[in-house]
């Protein structure tokens, strides 16, 4: 870790170099690159990061002591693979995040990722254990009378199974007596099939907040393809794990890279605050917190342990009011009110706090201070954004003006390692006012390519734009350089000088970012400008088959409707019966006015075609694992017009999650 003497020495050395007239790196000079094309930190970036190091108490060890407290065991080599050999999780890849911060990483983020590197099986208090660093989220095990109450079984079956086996080695092999999903994000439920073992989901309580299933499906299926592509940027999925690449997410290391995901229908619903349950001898008091960090979310208190599980309503960083992968905007005011409610309900009864990410906090005073600061961070963003909006400020103006007060900014747990003050303020604006900032010039602007072509022409052509961008880069004005070059790349996507300098600008913006998602977004953009879009492997959708299979059919058909190509369906009319042979249910699908409607009913006698197919096979066909029109015969039966059925399915787009982002 940094100590203050070392930081001071670095600053003195840098200052000396400046006064000696050291020559700045500039865009016209060749820059040191690594094997992936990422450039070295410029002098401007080095000085910006040194300034951060000087302003923060980076040598404070309290968080490190808490993050290591209760360690029972660490895996010698924490690497998880699928049955077919794909790497799901590799904690060893992050071993370089140790020691002195490199110039290509914001020092505050480096500290956070050193903390997130601390992994293993931990005892929170006797009877409560956490597996941290086996996936993006934590999995918590609460000892019941007959087995484990499992809280949030990670993202994939592979990581969840590995984590459970590791716990069994050190705590003994116990059955799962209940499962709690704290909220509807996939890193908190996707591995559920991996923890069940021989247990049947029908025999144990599956506890979740009201709306869990609908929201999990909505977020991961209805908008899943676009979200997956955007998540590649937010989480640096295609970046090397290195000092010039991905180093972590701020919230943890990364989502699992591969592996099967699943979901279970809850059979116990938490729909109100104050609801209590006794599960396997353990009392739980719930807080229902919908529309906080997730559309469906809960926290709970364990009176026998004097322990508060904050879910993801509170965490060791500023969270997202708007997440860069794309999601529904979160209500900052409601979120802060839920945190205040939790403080009132549980604050003076809790001797330990544990969350679904990161490390616990012990001691009532420490817990209450932490919760108050989290509450006040979101309320400050909410109130101050509206104060400025009510004075006419626009989203970008507000995000430039706002600064957290010193009492909040000085707390590491409130810093923007995941969410940021900048994009969270824009989220508050969006919550109240939507996308339009009231400036008529922004009401119906030209689309990006047309706009870019006209800007480049207005500025005197490509050479002039490039000249201006080089000047901005050489002055360390990387935001302006990126804005200029983005126009040039969209006007001339094959211009190598524009792409190269834009990538270099994104490098520096990434290196200076305290937010891990901002870093990954900038560096992913730089990577794709240099190497193009990485093709999505075929297994991505197939890995989600378990999620699709568990989704209620009505929601599944709603997701299917989002892939109907409106132009292709214009003027077409189809009426199709689908009989699910394994469930006995019949659905009537109707395409009219370029819209797909579905209803569960008796077969419609006017349908052009009726198919009899198992639901599992139908899901595989939609996922691309099998083509319905190629399976005629023993696999399924058809009544009516085969041509109509072929025409119906040709109206739907094939899954694609490799669309361009940084080029047209």
Secondary structure, 3 states (H helix, E strand, C coil): CCCHHHHHHHHHHHHHHHHCCCCCCCCCCCCCECCCCCECCCHHHHHHHHHHHHHCCCCCCHHHHHHHCCEEECCCCCEEECCCCCEEEEHHHHCCCCCCCCCCCCHHHHHHHHHHCCCEEEEEECCEEEEECCCCCCEEEEECCCEEEEECCCCCHHHHHHHHHHHHHHHCCCEEEEEEECECCHHHCCCHHHHHCCCCHHHCEEEEECCHHHHHHHHHHHCHHHHHHHHHHHCCCCCCECCCCECCCCCCCCCCCCCCCCCCCCCEEECCCCCEEEECCEEEEEEECCCCCCCCEEEEEECCCCEEECCCCCCCCCCCCCCCCCCCCCCHHHHHHHHHHHHHHHHHHCCEEECCCCCCEECHHHHHHHHHHHHHHHHHHHHHHHHHHCCCCCHHHHHHHCCCCHHHHCCHHHCCCCCCHHHHHHHHHHHHHCCCCCCHHHCCCCCHHHHHHHHHHHCCCHHHHHHHHHHHHHCCCHHHHHHHHHHHHHHCCCCHHHHHHHHHHHHHHHHHCCCHHHHHHHHHHHHHHHHCCCCCCCHHHHHCHHHHHHCCHHHHHHHHHCCECHHHHCCCCEEEEEEECCCCCEEEEEEECCEEEEEECCCCCCCCEEEEECHHHHHHHHHCCCCHHHCEECCEEEEECHHHHHHHHCCECCCCCCCCCCCC
